[in-house]
C-alpha cells in the first residue's frame, strides 16, 4: 500500500505523519525541533530511516511545510520570522541527499490550509481562507480549488497585513501586523496592560482567568479579537471567500476571541460579502499541517534532483 509522508515544522516541534491513498491517517508523531538547520536535516533523515527501516512503511512521496516566505521558483525560504536558520538555505539539494522519492516543499500555513481543504472543515468548498493563530499567525488561501501562492510563491501572507499603524514592530520588519496584534504573546501583553500586577506569562493562563470570569482577561482577548476582525474583513472584501477557517492554539479561547472578531468583521465588511462567507473553526488541529503536506506531495510530488 503506497503511503505519503508529511512534515510540519514549528518553532518548537516537528510534527509528521503518514496518510494512505484515501487520506486516512496511518501514523503520526512529533519531535522537538532543533534550532539549527544541520540538526533539523539530521532529525528528518533519522525519522525517514526509522519509518522505512525493514520496509515498515512503503513511502512513495514526501511533503514538507516550512514556516516563512517561500520562493517557489528557487525553493528557498527567503524570510522565516520565527525560524531564521532556514533563511536562504538550499533545501532541495540538502533533502535530496537522503530522500529518494518525489517530494514537495511549501509554506507551513499553506499546507495546513490544504489539509483542512482535503480532509477537514474545508472539504467541498471552492474558495477559503485559513488562519492558524498561535505564537504567530499563518495564513493559507484556496481559490478555485488551488492554493493561491502568487507569482513567486509569496502570496497569502494575511498575517503580515498592517492592521494597526501604531502597533508594535513585527519580526517581518513591518509594524502593527495582524500577527503582532492577535497572536498569543500579544494577548499576554494586553492582559498586563489591563492588570499590571499579575505576572501571567502565557495566553493559556489568560484564558483560564477569562473562563473564571475575570474582566481584564476577557478584554485582553476582545482587544485581539477586534484586530482579528479587521483581518477577516480584509479577506472578505478582497477575496469574497466561501469560508474562513480559524485554527491554532489560541482558538481554544473560543468566543472570548471569536465573538468580538466576527462583530468587528461584520462592521467592516460589505454586507453581501459577509453574509455569504461562513466563519468556522478548523477541525484537524495540529494534524492539519502534516496531513496537508502529505496530500500535496501525493498530488504534486516531482522527482527530486
Secondary structure, 3 states (H helix, E strand, C coil): CCEEEEEEECCCEEEEEEECCCCCEEEEEEEECCCCHHHHHHHHHHHHHHHHHHHCCCEEEEEEEECCEEECCCCEEEECCCCHHHECCCHHHHHHCCCCCEEEEEEHHHHHHHHHHHHCCCCCCCEEEEEEECCCEEEEEEECCEECCCCCCCCCCHHHCECCCCCCECCCCCECEHHHHHCHHHHHHHHHHHCCCCCCCCHHHHHHHHHCCCHHHHHHHHHHHHHHHHHHHHHHHHHCCCEEEEECHHHHHCHHHHHHHHHHHHHHCCHHHHHCCEEEECCCHHHHHHHHHHHHHHHHCECCC
